[in-house]
Amino acid sequence: MHAVTLGLGANLGERLRSLQAAVDLLADGGVRTVASSRVWETEPIGGPPDQPPYLNAVIRTETEADPNEVLAICNHVEAELGRTRDVRWGPRTIDIDILLFDDLVVDEPALTIPHPRMAERSFVVLPLLELDPDPVLADGTRILGLAVDGDGARPYAPPLVLP
């Protein structure tokens, strides 16, 4: 069984419902959530400025799937929930990022693990710290040792419901 940490985000439609639906659909695909952070709200970064705020959560999952299979499952769930990829870092009904996969380091054109920008984003780091108070990346980097400002991240809702 593999331990996989995923980041979830949504800023279109019923944002909280989309995060919960992602957890449920991931379980249907063999990626079962065993822990969830609280849901956090943040302003969008990196994309068009006229976007609504995001809701974000980090979940710890278990699966027998390999990294590329997990990526395919995540992409399938995103499609099921209406995700389109029209604008990079644009608004979306759901976004699912593989943050960590066991202690693996993967550097392929379609998949990079650990997620390359996770330590720069408060909407990932703050929820991640709720699940693991001192996470260490596969290269030995301690998340607590990185300077991350709050970027306006604020708690929004309790943890997502586990399947």
Number of C-alpha atoms within 10 A of each C-alpha: 10 15 18 23 23 23 23 24 28 25 24 19 12 10 19 22 12 23 24 18 18 22 22 18 20 22 18 13 17 16 23 22 23 13 18 23 23 21 23 24 21 21 16 19 14 8 12 12 11 9 15 15 16 25 27 29 30 31 24 22 22 19 19 13 17 13 21 13 14 20 17 14 21 22 16 16 23 21 15 13 18 14 18 14 11 9 10 9 13 17 25 23 21 28 25 21 19 21 23 23 23 16 15 14 15 16 12 9 6 8 15 17 21 22 18 11 9 19 22 14 15 20 30 22 21 23 24 27 15 14 17 12 12 13 16 14 18 15 10 8 12 13 20 14 10 11 10 15 12 13 13 12 20 16 18 15 15 12 17 21 14 14 13
